[in-house]
Amino acid sequence: MKGFVPLKLSLLSRSGSGARRSIVALGFACALILAPLSLAGQTTKPTLESRAQQAFNSGDWAVAVPLLEQLRDKYALVMPERLGAIEEQIRVAKRSLATGAPPPEIIATDPATRKKHAKPAGGVYDLSIKSLGNFDYDNVDGGNIPEDVLALTGTQIRLKGFMIPMDQADSITSFALVPDLFACCFGQPPQIQHIVVARTPPGKTVAYYPDEIVVEGKLLVEEKKEDGFIVSIFEMEVGSVRPAAK
């Protein structure tokens, strides 16, 4: 797909911890999208974003589509290259409306009802980011990652999500993979258990891609702290990156 570059050689260094940068990058990415609206004198009412996100999350596709299209039209005037997340939401909502798809799956996180992960004997474990982080996590004190999740360390996994670069916009060596960029910027940023810090192998980079991607690699589950604060629990050693099927 045009504009997407698979893993390639690069001489960029990978110094410093990427965990904190992943959290900072979420706010930075939102600022990149929202700031031009202010600079251009455009005003998008907060209620429009929240109504669109609420309709999408609840599976009210008929309401979500026109609201999302209003957002797309406003952002197209000031920063068209940042429309990937909104366009993806529109595609999903329209497809779901046409096929009569049910609302998005509600993933149980209660210890008594959540679905425990079974580490696959071989092959690639294909799941969603929210399914991976299907537990309530104490991001202040930590220490409550379920045993079945900890046991996934070393597993080859396949995840879909959106890329938020952590170092630079080009020749990216590390990025945060989040389930929904639209919700990040207009609703509620993802919880720490719904962020995967992805790192490319030494000497390899990826180009930025604004739409949904599929990432495969080896999962690492571990609480990472900086200055006493938990900054990540999921990391991935990237093996491949490709655009998600539309």
Contacts in CASP RR format, 6 or more apart in sequence:
PFRMAT RR
TARGET T0000
AUTHOR 0000-0000-0000
METHOD contacts of the structure
MODEL  1
MKGFVPLKLSLLSRSGSGARRSIVALGFACALILAPLSLAGQTTKPTLES
RAQQAFNSGDWAVAVPLLEQLRDKYALVMPERLGAIEEQIRVAKRSLATG
APPPEIIATDPATRKKHAKPAGGVYDLSIKSLGNFDYDNVDGGNIPEDVL
ALTGTQIRLKGFMIPMDQADSITSFALVPDLFACCFGQPPQIQHIVVART
PPGKTVAYYPDEIVVEGKLLVEEKKEDGFIVSIFEMEVGSVRPAAK
1 243 0 8 1.000
3 207 0 8 1.000
3 209 0 8 1.000
4 207 0 8 1.000
4 209 0 8 1.000
4 242 0 8 1.000
4 243 0 8 1.000
5 206 0 8 1.000
5 207 0 8 1.000
6 206 0 8 1.000
6 240 0 8 1.000
6 241 0 8 1.000
6 242 0 8 1.000
7 200 0 8 1.000
7 201 0 8 1.000
7 204 0 8 1.000
7 205 0 8 1.000
7 206 0 8 1.000
7 238 0 8 1.000
7 239 0 8 1.000
7 240 0 8 1.000
7 241 0 8 1.000
8 204 0 8 1.000
8 205 0 8 1.000
8 206 0 8 1.000
9 203 0 8 1.000
9 204 0 8 1.000
9 205 0 8 1.000
10 171 0 8 1.000
10 173 0 8 1.000
10 203 0 8 1.000
10 204 0 8 1.000
10 205 0 8 1.000
11 203 0 8 1.000
12 167 0 8 1.000
12 168 0 8 1.000
12 171 0 8 1.000
12 173 0 8 1.000
12 203 0 8 1.000
12 205 0 8 1.000
14 173 0 8 1.000
14 174 0 8 1.000
14 199 0 8 1.000
14 202 0 8 1.000
17 224 0 8 1.000
17 226 0 8 1.000
17 231 0 8 1.000
18 166 0 8 1.000
18 167 0 8 1.000
18 174 0 8 1.000
18 197 0 8 1.000
18 199 0 8 1.000
18 232 0 8 1.000
19 197 0 8 1.000
19 224 0 8 1.000
19 226 0 8 1.000
19 231 0 8 1.000
19 232 0 8 1.000
19 235 0 8 1.000
20 226 0 8 1.000
20 231 0 8 1.000
21 166 0 8 1.000
21 167 0 8 1.000
21 174 0 8 1.000
22 164 0 8 1.000
22 166 0 8 1.000
22 174 0 8 1.000
22 175 0 8 1.000
22 176 0 8 1.000
22 195 0 8 1.000
22 197 0 8 1.000
22 231 0 8 1.000
22 232 0 8 1.000
23 176 0 8 1.000
23 192 0 8 1.000
23 195 0 8 1.000
23 231 0 8 1.000
23 232 0 8 1.000
24 166 0 8 1.000
25 164 0 8 1.000
25 165 0 8 1.000
25 166 0 8 1.000
25 175 0 8 1.000
25 176 0 8 1.000
26 164 0 8 1.000
26 176 0 8 1.000
26 178 0 8 1.000
26 184 0 8 1.000
26 189 0 8 1.000
26 190 0 8 1.000
26 195 0 8 1.000
27 184 0 8 1.000
27 189 0 8 1.000
29 164 0 8 1.000
29 181 0 8 1.000
29 184 0 8 1.000
29 185 0 8 1.000
30 184 0 8 1.000
30 185 0 8 1.000
30 189 0 8 1.000
32 82 0 8 1.000
33 75 0 8 1.000
33 79 0 8 1.000
33 82 0 8 1.000
33 185 0 8 1.000
34 185 0 8 1.000
36 42 0 8 1.000
36 78 0 8 1.000
36 79 0 8 1.000
37 43 0 8 1.000
37 44 0 8 1.000
37 74 0 8 1.000
37 75 0 8 1.000
37 78 0 8 1.000
37 79 0 8 1.000
40 77 0 8 1.000
40 78 0 8 1.000
42 74 0 8 1.000
42 77 0 8 1.000
42 78 0 8 1.000
44 71 0 8 1.000
44 74 0 8 1.000
44 75 0 8 1.000
48 67 0 8 1.000
48 70 0 8 1.000
48 71 0 8 1.000
49 71 0 8 1.000
49 186 0 8 1.000
49 187 0 8 1.000
50 186 0 8 1.000
50 187 0 8 1.000
51 63 0 8 1.000
51 67 0 8 1.000
52 64 0 8 1.000
52 67 0 8 1.000
52 68 0 8 1.000
52 70 0 8 1.000
52 71 0 8 1.000
52 89 0 8 1.000
52 186 0 8 1.000
53 182 0 8 1.000
53 183 0 8 1.000
53 186 0 8 1.000
53 187 0 8 1.000
55 61 0 8 1.000
55 63 0 8 1.000
55 64 0 8 1.000
55 67 0 8 1.000
56 64 0 8 1.000
56 68 0 8 1.000
56 89 0 8 1.000
56 92 0 8 1.000
56 93 0 8 1.000
56 182 0 8 1.000
57 104 0 8 1.000
57 183 0 8 1.000
58 103 0 8 1.000
59 93 0 8 1.000
59 96 0 8 1.000
59 102 0 8 1.000
59 103 0 8 1.000
59 104 0 8 1.000
60 103 0 8 1.000
61 93 0 8 1.000
61 94 0 8 1.000
61 96 0 8 1.000
61 97 0 8 1.000
61 100 0 8 1.000
61 101 0 8 1.000
62 97 0 8 1.000
64 89 0 8 1.000
64 93 0 8 1.000
65 90 0 8 1.000
65 93 0 8 1.000
65 94 0 8 1.000
65 97 0 8 1.000
68 86 0 8 1.000
68 89 0 8 1.000
68 90 0 8 1.000
68 93 0 8 1.000
69 90 0 8 1.000
71 86 0 8 1.000
71 186 0 8 1.000
72 83 0 8 1.000
72 86 0 8 1.000
72 87 0 8 1.000
72 90 0 8 1.000
75 82 0 8 1.000
75 83 0 8 1.000
75 86 0 8 1.000
76 83 0 8 1.000
81 210 0 8 1.000
82 210 0 8 1.000
83 210 0 8 1.000
84 181 0 8 1.000
84 210 0 8 1.000
84 211 0 8 1.000
85 162 0 8 1.000
85 180 0 8 1.000
85 181 0 8 1.000
85 182 0 8 1.000
85 185 0 8 1.000
85 210 0 8 1.000
85 211 0 8 1.000
86 182 0 8 1.000
87 211 0 8 1.000
88 162 0 8 1.000
88 182 0 8 1.000
88 211 0 8 1.000
88 212 0 8 1.000
89 182 0 8 1.000
91 246 0 8 1.000
95 101 0 8 1.000
107 114 0 8 1.000
107 130 0 8 1.000
107 131 0 8 1.000
107 134 0 8 1.000
108 114 0 8 1.000
108 115 0 8 1.000
108 134 0 8 1.000
109 133 0 8 1.000
109 134 0 8 1.000
109 135 0 8 1.000
109 136 0 8 1.000
110 136 0 8 1.000
111 135 0 8 1.000
111 146 0 8 1.000
114 134 0 8 1.000
114 135 0 8 1.000
114 146 0 8 1.000
115 131 0 8 1.000
115 134 0 8 1.000
116 146 0 8 1.000
116 148 0 8 1.000
117 132 0 8 1.000
117 148 0 8 1.000
117 149 0 8 1.000
117 151 0 8 1.000
117 152 0 8 1.000
118 148 0 8 1.000
119 125 0 8 1.000
119 148 0 8 1.000
119 151 0 8 1.000
119 152 0 8 1.000
119 155 0 8 1.000
120 155 0 8 1.000
122 156 0 8 1.000
123 156 0 8 1.000
124 156 0 8 1.000
124 157 0 8 1.000
124 158 0 8 1.000
124 216 0 8 1.000
125 152 0 8 1.000
125 155 0 8 1.000
125 156 0 8 1.000
125 157 0 8 1.000
125 158 0 8 1.000
125 219 0 8 1.000
126 157 0 8 1.000
126 158 0 8 1.000
127 157 0 8 1.000
127 158 0 8 1.000
127 159 0 8 1.000
128 159 0 8 1.000
128 160 0 8 1.000
128 179 0 8 1.000
129 159 0 8 1.000
129 160 0 8 1.000
129 161 0 8 1.000
129 177 0 8 1.000
129 178 0 8 1.000
129 179 0 8 1.000
129 194 0 8 1.000
129 195 0 8 1.000
129 196 0 8 1.000
130 179 0 8 1.000
130 194 0 8 1.000
132 149 0 8 1.000
132 152 0 8 1.000
132 157 0 8 1.000
132 159 0 8 1.000
132 193 0 8 1.000
132 196 0 8 1.000
132 234 0 8 1.000
133 149 0 8 1.000
133 193 0 8 1.000
133 194 0 8 1.000
133 234 0 8 1.000
135 144 0 8 1.000
135 145 0 8 1.000
135 146 0 8 1.000
135 149 0 8 1.000
135 193 0 8 1.000
136 144 0 8 1.000
137 144 0 8 1.000
137 145 0 8 1.000
137 191 0 8 1.000
137 192 0 8 1.000
137 193 0 8 1.000
137 233 0 8 1.000
138 144 0 8 1.000
139 191 0 8 1.000
139 192 0 8 1.000
139 230 0 8 1.000
140 230 0 8 1.000
142 223 0 8 1.000
142 230 0 8 1.000
143 223 0 8 1.000
145 221 0 8 1.000
145 223 0 8 1.000
145 233 0 8 1.000
149 221 0 8 1.000
150 221 0 8 1.000
152 219 0 8 1.000
152 221 0 8 1.000
153 219 0 8 1.000
153 220 0 8 1.000
153 221 0 8 1.000
153 222 0 8 1.000
154 218 0 8 1.000
154 219 0 8 1.000
154 220 0 8 1.000
155 218 0 8 1.000
155 219 0 8 1.000
156 216 0 8 1.000
156 217 0 8 1.000
156 218 0 8 1.000
156 219 0 8 1.000
157 216 0 8 1.000
157 217 0 8 1.000
157 218 0 8 1.000
157 219 0 8 1.000
157 236 0 8 1.000
158 214 0 8 1.000
158 215 0 8 1.000
158 216 0 8 1.000
158 217 0 8 1.000
159 177 0 8 1.000
159 196 0 8 1.000
159 214 0 8 1.000
159 215 0 8 1.000
159 216 0 8 1.000
159 236 0 8 1.000
160 179 0 8 1.000
160 212 0 8 1.000
160 213 0 8 1.000
160 214 0 8 1.000
160 215 0 8 1.000
160 244 0 8 1.000
161 177 0 8 1.000
161 178 0 8 1.000
161 179 0 8 1.000
161 180 0 8 1.000
161 212 0 8 1.000
161 213 0 8 1.000
161 214 0 8 1.000
161 215 0 8 1.000
161 244 0 8 1.000
162 177 0 8 1.000
162 178 0 8 1.000
162 179 0 8 1.000
162 180 0 8 1.000
162 181 0 8 1.000
162 184 0 8 1.000
162 211 0 8 1.000
162 212 0 8 1.000
162 213 0 8 1.000
163 172 0 8 1.000
163 175 0 8 1.000
163 176 0 8 1.000
163 177 0 8 1.000
163 206 0 8 1.000
163 208 0 8 1.000
163 209 0 8 1.000
163 210 0 8 1.000
163 213 0 8 1.000
164 175 0 8 1.000
164 176 0 8 1.000
164 177 0 8 1.000
164 178 0 8 1.000
164 181 0 8 1.000
164 184 0 8 1.000
165 172 0 8 1.000
165 174 0 8 1.000
165 175 0 8 1.000
165 208 0 8 1.000
166 172 0 8 1.000
166 174 0 8 1.000
166 175 0 8 1.000
166 176 0 8 1.000
166 197 0 8 1.000
167 173 0 8 1.000
167 174 0 8 1.000
169 208 0 8 1.000
170 207 0 8 1.000
170 208 0 8 1.000
171 205 0 8 1.000
171 207 0 8 1.000
172 200 0 8 1.000
172 205 0 8 1.000
172 206 0 8 1.000
172 207 0 8 1.000
172 208 0 8 1.000
173 199 0 8 1.000
173 200 0 8 1.000
173 203 0 8 1.000
173 204 0 8 1.000
173 205 0 8 1.000
174 197 0 8 1.000
174 198 0 8 1.000
174 199 0 8 1.000
174 200 0 8 1.000
175 197 0 8 1.000
175 198 0 8 1.000
175 206 0 8 1.000
176 195 0 8 1.000
176 196 0 8 1.000
176 197 0 8 1.000
176 198 0 8 1.000
177 195 0 8 1.000
177 196 0 8 1.000
177 197 0 8 1.000
177 198 0 8 1.000
177 213 0 8 1.000
177 215 0 8 1.000
177 236 0 8 1.000
178 184 0 8 1.000
178 190 0 8 1.000
178 194 0 8 1.000
178 195 0 8 1.000
178 196 0 8 1.000
179 190 0 8 1.000
179 194 0 8 1.000
180 190 0 8 1.000
183 189 0 8 1.000
183 190 0 8 1.000
184 190 0 8 1.000
192 230 0 8 1.000
192 231 0 8 1.000
192 232 0 8 1.000
192 233 0 8 1.000
193 233 0 8 1.000
193 234 0 8 1.000
195 232 0 8 1.000
195 234 0 8 1.000
196 215 0 8 1.000
196 234 0 8 1.000
196 235 0 8 1.000
196 236 0 8 1.000
197 232 0 8 1.000
197 234 0 8 1.000
197 235 0 8 1.000
197 236 0 8 1.000
198 215 0 8 1.000
198 235 0 8 1.000
198 236 0 8 1.000
198 238 0 8 1.000
199 235 0 8 1.000
199 236 0 8 1.000
199 237 0 8 1.000
199 238 0 8 1.000
200 206 0 8 1.000
200 238 0 8 1.000
200 239 0 8 1.000
201 237 0 8 1.000
201 238 0 8 1.000
201 239 0 8 1.000
204 238 0 8 1.000
206 238 0 8 1.000
206 241 0 8 1.000
209 241 0 8 1.000
209 243 0 8 1.000
211 243 0 8 1.000
211 244 0 8 1.000
212 243 0 8 1.000
212 244 0 8 1.000
213 241 0 8 1.000
213 242 0 8 1.000
213 243 0 8 1.000
213 244 0 8 1.000
214 241 0 8 1.000
214 242 0 8 1.000
214 243 0 8 1.000
214 244 0 8 1.000
215 236 0 8 1.000
215 238 0 8 1.000
215 239 0 8 1.000
215 240 0 8 1.000
215 241 0 8 1.000
216 238 0 8 1.000
216 239 0 8 1.000
216 240 0 8 1.000
217 236 0 8 1.000
217 237 0 8 1.000
217 238 0 8 1.000
217 239 0 8 1.000
217 240 0 8 1.000
218 236 0 8 1.000
218 237 0 8 1.000
218 239 0 8 1.000
219 234 0 8 1.000
219 235 0 8 1.000
219 236 0 8 1.000
220 234 0 8 1.000
220 235 0 8 1.000
220 236 0 8 1.000
220 237 0 8 1.000
221 233 0 8 1.000
221 234 0 8 1.000
222 233 0 8 1.000
222 235 0 8 1.000
223 230 0 8 1.000
223 232 0 8 1.000
223 233 0 8 1.000
224 230 0 8 1.000
224 231 0 8 1.000
224 232 0 8 1.000
224 233 0 8 1.000
224 235 0 8 1.000
225 231 0 8 1.000
END
